[in-house]
């Protein structure tokens, strides 16, 4: 599916985001990487951020078009985040994304274990957004998309810290949707069971805790997903790109599930 979405079945008009610059956080792998590829294919110039220089170099080499840039950045280092963002110039599209915290029962988490995940997710997203919104307003257009989780509506067992963090991100974004300039929208994407390294790690963690084979864990997940398969990260990236289109400005403050129909809530 990945090849088709980027090429033969590309879902958007060529160059629809031409002249736009997108900052994609956590772009070295998974959904972040897919977002960088899809936005570049749509014509945006992409600034890709993550901690892995090698993965970013590989990504830039793979992206459609020219002028893309990679920045090695640790999102828990907020001073470094501020400095890097201050040097970027006008950014029209911001994708806030970062790896999730380790799984496990919430009652076992210490307060110290909340600090790192909250810094690289909520605190970094707030820092970057504060820095970029004035430029978006001056340019007359801005799109902010946060990659969170379906756990915002239906908490997922054994990832209590992640559930807590994603809920905070969703409330932060909804609050901002009432405050941002009219030309700047903010929305959330809630991925379901997506074919990423993160999902593999979660399956391994559940297997270790319960003694159930990893394949059985995955089969249990798929039994509750109407499309009966994992989601390709590029499918999620297509939803992100749609929210970033000039024509999507009326969509504001929503949390959009890309979950294959797994959630039972409306």
Beta strands, then each sheet from edge to edge (+ up, - down):
strand 1: 21-24
strand 2: 45-50
strand 3: 69-72
strand 4: 93-96
strand 5: 142-147
strand 6: 184-191
strand 7: 255-258
sheet 1: 3+ 2+ 1+ 4+ 5+ 6+ 7+
end
